[in-house]
Amino acid sequence: MKKPLILAAMAFLTACDGNAPASTTDSTKAKTDSAAMMRPIQSPYPISYSSSFAMDDPKNAETVLALWKSYDAGNLSATRDDFADTLEVHLADGMTMRLSRDSTVAAVQSMRSSLSSAVDVVNAIMAVKSTDKNEHWVLIWGMEKDTHKNGKTDSVELQETWRFNAAGKADLLYQFAEQPARAMKK
């Protein structure tokens, strides 16, 4: 009686040792991949760019976080190499620029230098890949609180969409902004 019990216990312990056979690992990966690749979106509108996205490597999201942090610190030159040779920027105020890396860094540094401080809060960030276009994007939502040199403070809710080229450099930015919601009176 003890022998079958010992054999059953050994079989159970062997099955739970974390060294799953390749076929189990492959089937788990297939389930994960199929969960990431959901059915196409059925839209009553024509989709002009893409509706086929999957989660991407977080390295580009980490680059955007470093860019935001260098802006807060007031030192854009620290992340200069994260920009492509040319960057197209669409700012929330309607300004559009297509500048060289050095001109981009200089322009943003000039904006930042007009402030005594900038503090960002990140609400959410994700790296995604357009699977049908083979393009890498980062979506970030947050709030920026700026203190001007005269002591005045401003806050703005931001949503930015960054595109990264094949070399992992930011080459396109779309920025959207909204004033923070005011507290409702009771």
GIUR-V556573 format. One record per residue. NEAR is the number of other C-alpha atoms within 8 Angstrom. Layout:
BEGIN
near-><NEAR/NEAR>
END
This chain:
BEGIN
near-><4/5/6/7/8/8/8/8/8/8/8/8/8/7/8/7/7/5/5/8/6/6/6/8/9/8/8/8/8/8/8/8/8/8/7/8/7/6/4/6/5/4/6/4/4/5/7/4/4/9/8/8/10/10/9/8/7/8/6/12/12/8/9/10/8/9/11/9/9/12/12/11/8/11/9/12/6/7/10/10/7/10/12/11/7/10/16/11/11/11/11/9/4/6/7/8/8/8/10/9/12/8/8/10/11/8/8/9/12/8/8/10/8/8/11/9/10/14/8/11/7/9/8/7/10/10/14/13/12/14/9/7/6/7/10/12/13/14/13/13/12/12/12/12/11/12/12/11/8/4/6/7/8/7/10/11/12/13/11/11/11/13/12/14/11/5/5/8/11/13/14/10/14/11/12/9/9/7/7/7/4/4/4/4/3/2>
END
